[in-house]
């Protein structure tokens, strides 16, 4: 997400997400087996309890990430430009960490290297006669706390980065407020924050489309009985009905999350257009289902790359329009410059920089989704080659032997996750450096 420029959402986003989930679920299975329509209520009833548990985890992780990321970004802005850059870089590092490496590294360090009992991570269900309500409450809270904390790590990095970078899109009232005698705390926490909250609301709505996909891996590793565990099993086994039901229930969850995200503070002007309608859909989630069901193995990564392109298309289109509006094309025409010279001197260099930034950003995002796909379905590794296959292989824990080895020594998973994160971070840094600015 941090590799994408800012893009406002379309109108009626929750309704569009709900309809998108319904269409995706129907396209996966309803067209090939019409009787699935009658079996759909039973599958959704089975998924209702799981989706409710996952929705609690998603709300908790997004709320924690918004609180921590916003607080860190605002304090860094108060401390000066140098700390702002360091905080934004730290946010990018956290956002680039593969969720599979986070989950397996956490479980391995907790139960493996540090020797903590498994019961401290996954509390057992004790007999009713031996448990009190305090014990039951503590067990439930700890059961939800582990996935919330793991999911909040990359989301916090996203919010930290966006809190710093999106501040450039606000109106700088520092001098005017200082002349009026407004205190430094009021300038930061009242005037600047009031302009920043609408931008963060859009960013949180964008995270609502990616966070459920991250949760699939986390719930699969922790054996959490939620929507993510259902989707992980369906994607690993290629169960068409499970994938279709997961798409529809996932669309419902994202619609609810987007409605809640609009309440974080302020509102941003919505946009219209086919490109924005298509971009604001959970394309990575749908791409994972298509990758599992496609009969051509070579087309799997093409589907994932195409999903990243469509999902980020609106942001890059908006960024180019903003930059193009600042180019001195009209002034050059007034001075008598021909169109070929205008394109060669003014438009082509900026277009080349924008294309380079777009390529690096899309490739970094695709790299992170490849790591997630390999963690969910290890057979995808056979279609990779070079260092990418070496990096993703430790993340693909396919057997009990692999799980035992990872828990005993998670260094291989952490090393692979670190290599993927470093490669994605370098690509994002290059994208941010070469991308032209409109201000």
Secondary structure, DSSP 4 states (H G I P E B T S, - for coil): -TTSPP-PPBTTHHHHHHHHHHHHHIIIIITT-TTHHHHHHHHHHHHHHHHHHHHHHHHHHHHHHHHHHHHHHHHHHHH-HHHHHHHHHHHHHHHTS-HHHHHHHHHHIIIIIT---GGGTS-----GGG--HHHHHHHHHHHHHHHHHHHHHHHHHHHHHHHHHGGGGS---HHHHHHTT--HHHIIIIIIHHHHHHHHHHHHHHHHHHHHHHHHHHHHHHT--SHHHHHHHHHHHT-HHHHHHHHHHHHHHHHHHHHHHGGGS-----B-SHHHHHHSS-HHHHHHHHHHH-S-GGGHHHHHHHHHHHHHHHHHHHHHHHHHTTS-HHHHHHTT--HHHHIIIIIHHHHHHHHHHHHHHHHHHHHHHHHHHHHH-GGGGGG--THHHHHHHTT---SHHHHHHHHH-THHHHHHHHHHHHHHHHHHHHHHHHS----
